[in-house]
Every structure is written in C-alpha cells, then in structure tokens.
Amino acid sequence: MADLSTTYMGFKLQNPLIVASCSLTNTVEGVQRCADAGAGAVVLKSMFEEQIEANAHEIQKHVWLSGHTEAYDYVRQVGIKTGEQDYLNLLEGAKKAVAVPVIASLNCVTPDWWTDYARRLESSGADGIELNIAVLVSDPRHTSKEIEDMYYRILESVGKSVSIPVAVKIGPYFTSLANTASGLCARGASALVLFNRFYQLDINIDKLDLVPAYHFSTPEELNFSLRWMSLLAGRVKCDLAATTGVHDAGGFIKQLLVGAAAVQICSTLYKHGIGRIAQILSNVELWMKKHQFESVAQFQGRLSQKASGHPEAYERLQYIKALVGLE
Ligand SMILES: Cc1cc2nc3c(=O)[nH]c(=O)nc-3n(C[C@H](O)[C@H](O)[C@H](O)COP(=O)(O)O)c2cc1C
C-alpha cells in the first residue's frame, strides 16, 4: 500500500488531504464525517470575532438595561462568553470525536482579541491554530508596509501566547507576496495556506442592490495558487498548504508536485459530498502506482521552481507565442 503520509505544521498526517475551514467543519458530526472519510486533518470553521459580538448584541436586545451601565457591560460579557463557548464546545467535541489533528481557525478584527481567543483555543485542546487574516484595506492612507506589519504583529502576538503551531491563511494581494510570505515564516508561522478565497461582491441590476456572488470555486482557479506554490516551495522556511480550486485527484497531485506539504479542499465536497475525500485519495494512490511512487515524499516538490532545470518557465507572465502571432 502506498505511503501517503506527510508532515504539516509539525504533525505527521496519514495523508495530505485536509478539509478546509468551512461550514462542513462547523459541527462535531461534520468533523467526524470528514475524518471517517479519510481526511488527514480538519480545519474548523473560523471563529469570527464579529459573530461573537453579534451574539452579545442579540442578548442585549432582549434585556431591559436602560441607564445601567454596569449591568449592560455584564450582559455584553455574558453574550461574548456564550458565543465563544459555542466554538470551544465544537472544538472540544471534535477533539474527542476524531484522532486526526483538529486545527482551529480564528478571524478577528480587534488586535487584542487574536491573542485572547488563541489562548482559549489552545486550552480547549486545539492541535494548531490557523489565523484567517483577511482584511480589505480600502483606506488610501495605509501603506503596504503598514498592512504587512499588521500581519506580522498579529502572528507574533499569537505566537507568543500559545505553544501550539500557528499557520497563517493569506490572500494573494501583496505587493511582494514572496517577501511577505517569507516574513511570516521568519516570524514563526509553522505553515502558510495559499490562498484564501474571498467572498465576492455582485450587483443585482434589476433590484439595484448588492448581492453575494457564487461562493464555490471552480477547477480553473487552481492554476493561480499552483504557480505561487511552485515559486515559494523550498524558498520559505515553513510548510505550505494549497487551497482554492482543488476539485479532483489531478489538482491534488499537481499541488503536491509543486511542493505543497498538504492540500485543503472545500468546494468539491459541497458539490460531490464527503465521499469525494476517499475518491480523491484512492485516485492519488492509483496515480502513484502507475508512476511507481511508493510514497508522497518521492514526488513532493519535484516540479517546484527550485527543483526545476527551467526556472524561467515559472515566471513567464505573457503568452510569448501569441504575442508574436504564432497562436
Ligand atoms: C461555504 C464556505 C464557508 C467558508 N468558511 C470559511 C471560514 O470560516 N474560514 C476560512 O478561513 N475559510 C472559509 N472558507 C474558504 C475555504 O476554507 C477555502 O479556503 C476556499 O473555499 C477555497 O478552497 P476550495 O476551492 O476547495 O473551495 C469557506 C468556503 C466556503 C465555500
């Protein structure tokens, strides 16, 4: 039998398939189904600071508190604790239910909360934490340096507060992505997850209103993270996990070939069901057999830019032949 094991964030995973943070990992039952189907690890749905705040507001609405500042603060705290407790219960339940690593995911807006919540996630048994740092900075006064420093500060403060491994899930929108990625690894990230897929905005032209765009990825979206995986693998000092656009064994194998330590999947599970996990893994095994690979380690990173004899091919941004009229 092929050896699919890999090392990611310091964990020895039985295989590199991780279920990405999404609503499928928002319940203990969901997490268990993913593990039963063969996932090497799971990332829980993100704990969103706003959600916890919203929970606190909801509780406040139902309590008559006019003029009682202390009571108001107390109820707000109770609301925050309840929202947070739901997540911690999910984490504790998931840890009891499965043997594979359970990675908690955190998305905050207030700098102080990152560390507070991270500590509590660690105390509740998280094997690791994925920081889902997703900010859209639209204020033109902020420079790219300030934004990158903010990422570093969040990572460093969380890193100092917990002793479990911390990964950072990022988007691709940095002026120098390679520099930022390397800066995050140098500041203690045990892994980077490339790339988060953000909720897109659309417009309904009949209702003249904003609407959310379709939120699942397509297989065509694979190539963007594939390129960056190939460029960064072996060049930054932490593990890399791929996410976005991996819908089948082919996409999964490609990400491993260019150097992913692990591959996170989500949309394909919504589309085909949790059974897709076993299907992808068994097709990876068939491919390995065909190519006489006994272990993932034998081909992982083989097609990264660093390992390539044609490094220039990875950085071509234009269709050269098309430009000179040959295509
Ligand atoms: C319904 C849904 C919910 C998601 N929720 C989260 C989340 O809470 N935190 C997060 O970091 N990513 C979240 N994601 C993004 C996924 O983790 C993943 O990175 C993204 O969908 C790209 O992978 P895919 O192409 O396999 O879908 C969500 C995606 C979907 C479709």
The ligand as an ORCA input file, in Angstrom:
! r2SCAN-3c Opt
* xyz 0 1
  C     -19.317     27.893      2.494
  C     -17.879     28.260      2.770
  C     -17.507     28.706      4.033
  C     -16.174     29.061      4.280
  N     -15.814     29.493      5.535
  C     -14.508     29.792      5.784
  C     -14.097     30.180      7.086
  O     -14.881     30.279      8.031
  N     -12.775     30.448      7.282
  C     -11.843     30.328      6.277
  O     -10.643     30.558      6.521
  N     -12.215     29.964      5.027
  C     -13.502     29.689      4.762
  N     -13.869     29.294      3.510
  C     -12.835     29.177      2.457
  C     -12.346     27.717      2.354
  O     -11.704     27.329      3.552
  C     -11.348     27.529      1.203
  O     -10.135     28.195      1.503
  C     -11.874     28.073     -0.122
  O     -13.217     27.690     -0.338
  C     -11.010     27.591     -1.282
  O     -10.965     26.195     -1.353
  P     -11.881     25.385     -2.434
  O     -11.513     25.867     -3.764
  O     -11.526     23.943     -2.204
  O     -13.300     25.685     -2.094
  C     -15.201     28.954      3.234
  C     -15.601     28.490      1.969
  C     -16.915     28.148      1.723
  C     -17.288     27.667      0.350
*
